Amino acid sequence: MQGKGLIKLVAIILGLICLNELLPTWYAGKVERQATAIAGNNPEKYNKEMARLSKDTLNLGFTKLYYSRAKEREMKLGLDLKGGINVLLEINQRDLVNDLTQYSTNPILLEALDRTDKDQKNSTKNYIENFFTEFANVNKEKGTNLKLADPEIFGNTNLTEIKYNSSDDEVKNIVRRKISASEGAAYEVIRTRIDKMGVTQPNVQRVPGTGRISVEMPGSKDIDRVKKMLATSAKLQFWEVQTVQEVIPYLEQLSTIVPLKADSIGVAKNTNLMNMLQLNSLRSSGVGNIKLSDTAAVNKILNSKVAKDLRPANIKYTQFMWGYKPESTDANNLVLYAIRGNINQKAPVDGAVESARVNYDEMGRVVVDMQMDSKGSKEWKAMTAKNVNKSVAVTLDNVVYTAPNVVNEIPNGRTQISGNFSQEEAQDLVNVLGAGKLPASAKIVQADVVGPSLGQQSIDAGMFSFFIAFLLIVVYIIFYYGGAGVYAVIAMIINLFYIFGIMDSVDATLTLPGIAGIVLSMAMAVDTNVIIYERTKEELFAGKNILQAYKDGFKHALSSIIDGHSTTILTAIVLYIFGTGPIKGFAVTLIIGILMTFFTSVLLSRVMIFARLNKGKGLSVWTPLTKNLFRNVWIDFIGKRKYAYMISAFLTVGSLLSIAVNGFKYGIDFTGGRNYVVKFDKPVDATKTEEALTKMFATEDGKLSAVEAKTLGSGNQLKISTDYLIDDESLKADQTIEQKLYEGLKPNLPANMTLQDFKAADKDHAGIVSSTKVGPTVADDIKTGGTLAVIAALAGIFLYILVRFTKWQFSLGAVAGLAHDAIVILGVYSLLHKYMPFNMEINQDFIAAILTVLGYSINDTVIVFDRIREYLREKKSTTLAGLFDDSISSTLGRTFNTSFTTLLVILAIFIFGGENLRGFMFALLLGIGFGTYSSIFISSAIAYDFLKGKGKEETPHGKTSVDVEVIDKRTKK
């Protein structure tokens, strides 16, 4: 065989690379297992054992393994396998534009920015491009002819490269570069903060063109701390504080108006603002001491249009800010401050911190000592001199940490921040200040949180389903193909080794969908071997000796294998481009798996098989039970296509009617909102829980939010979804919802459970085991991306089939079959989503499943089309209908074996793979079944009907080709 030396060399090099990459994972796991075996469940003892064992090294001759280094290099596990947090941070693009314009108050600019903010809710374009469009629109409508290079827009000292005569296109390019640089700076700040937290194997990536940063932190347990560290912009500012006497007349007047305008404000009609302020208990320089339960209502009042229109001149630009946290002596209240603002809301001191450290004041309380840089020191000196015997507020991201009275001028830029800190909170603040501030504020627009217990369950379920699927494949393929099946299994084991090794070498993260991708790759490996062995059997039945039969089997199977692999890789690439998070992981795994499948099952397997055959040894390609299965089977598929059309029409129309009547259950990926998976220590009634939570999630004005509670798997676990506070993406909103969720579920929780325990469930107690948040703008992007992914996949497949088969009729048949499969699956999901005990939402996972089905279905179709193309060249005297029937009938063995083994694999994952994958696998089960059907009865039939009359005259149907088998006795070996 030509090139066998090169294939062996590549196999050996790949093997050594994979071994080198996987050894650290094995060694780190070995050390941790040893420590666990000694320490049991004692964390303190475990840490001591880890410290002792970590000093050991393993010398393998060609490399030395150290635990600390091995831990850094071990295979990355996604948060669905390890627990942790995955967030999508969005940098405030308006802040970036404001900074570049030096916070200009030009009305054209401000209106363009306001319009852009509205556009972003339903736009997939990035912010700055929408801004340029809206700026041009406002400019034209107002007839102002304002240029982007105008000093009131971008032509200022911030952007010295812009000249007075710079064209708008030149300015746009400069601004785009500056925005991109700011996003890059934000990325570096976020990465530095994470490094300071000491997180193992974090994954931080920019999402190009979106102003977003993806952060995955497997193993992180203190979710609130992580969110706060990431979203804090570290915008440290110093403001003058207005007194109660300055603000109280306004607040009293506002209090009389609130009951009259309660509906438009969104609060109850009996709301009394002055009572909420509790001025009699105020002991600081604030203007209110508000109960935590009343803060949301106060926010609505102060931010309402009514309140803003009522403001007198002395507080026109006042900013109302909350204290950092309740005082230790008053844990249920939060102080509200009135901060003296200005027209551009620029702080008198916008502190650039030179250094910060944790310290203690004279009373032993934790504080943060800070030294400003030279510019900040000068500004701080001037501000303290101006405000002697007055209060100044130290704010971080518009939250007041402290508001002390200035005793005297502070000339050296040193100051102290106090705020009822814990040691950890103070250290986090120091870390944030030390990492530098973000160029603009940031908010978490998407978040996935998985508790460590659920992560371990996912690993156990995933590995068990993987083992079951692998065992089923091994047993079946050896049962069906005998000795040749053994070589297929060997190639498959090498394939798995290569997949894991290459994933580790490219630093890919293994996720639960990734495991599904690996298992699907195994199914594709089986498919590849089935195609080769079925062709080899045909050559044997034609009378060829065993060596020649294998040669021709590999030769004739190659075209089908290439076409099948190419279309699957095409859909995987589409998944990677349009998918996010775990879906990208699935796509990466699938691409690696398909490439390695081709190498091991086609090239390496061939080398191994011919090494045996060239020594004169036989190699069976069947067993006594399977030798004659599907042999001499011939069915008049084309003659019966009208029945298939009627069945498909019934399925398609029924699916469309179900979609129209029942609609879908959209996941929060597509609608925005929050999901929580909550575990209980006893079975819980989902309906009663939903009723209780619906009341709990009512807004201030009594409006009810959408709430759904559904049993997930066992009766003691619920999936709870809500759109309550859907437009509020702040950490405070997350905490508010978690508090309400805790209170609403309290009757079903253990009596002594605290909120903190509830938010961090583990294997020993109930609580939130995972949560997901998707903001409305992200949901819109995901929905658009999913739609484009399906369209792109269909278009790509149409073009590929057209190029490979040179006839548009084949492309039309293929795409019609795929559309049929997709519609039927959508119809089933529409019909059953209310009744199935597992997730049947239309979300990112569903889109991934649809695209996977498309890839698999087209692979099946391509095998049939490839045989039709072959017979079109060889069987010139056969009618077109007979030729199609011959082609489909001759590939039935391959179709059955591939579909049957793939269904076995997917069924194993569906049953044993855990709740997270059940909906995904159900879509694949439907898809494989209908995909096999459509390849034979829809795609081929439509291609035939449009090819009919294009070259062959029709004759009555009947069996048009009869094989006369002369089996060489040598093949019986």
Beta strands, then each sheet from edge to edge (+ up, - down):
strand 1: 57-59
strand 2: 64-66
strand 3: 76-77
strand 4: 84-91
strand 5: 203-207
strand 6: 212-218
strand 7: 236-240
strand 8: 288-291
strand 9: 319-322
strand 10: 333-339
strand 11: 349-350
strand 12: 353-360
strand 13: 366-372
strand 14: 392-396
strand 15: 400-402
strand 16: 414-417
strand 17: 442-450
strand 18: 509-510
strand 19: 673-679
strand 20: 707-711
strand 21: 717-722
strand 22: 767-774
sheet 1: 1+ 2-
sheet 2: 3+ 18+
sheet 3: 5+ 6- 4+ 17- 22+ 19- 21+ 20-
sheet 4: 11+ 7- 14+ 15-
sheet 5: 8+ 10- 9+
sheet 6: 12+ 13- 16+
end
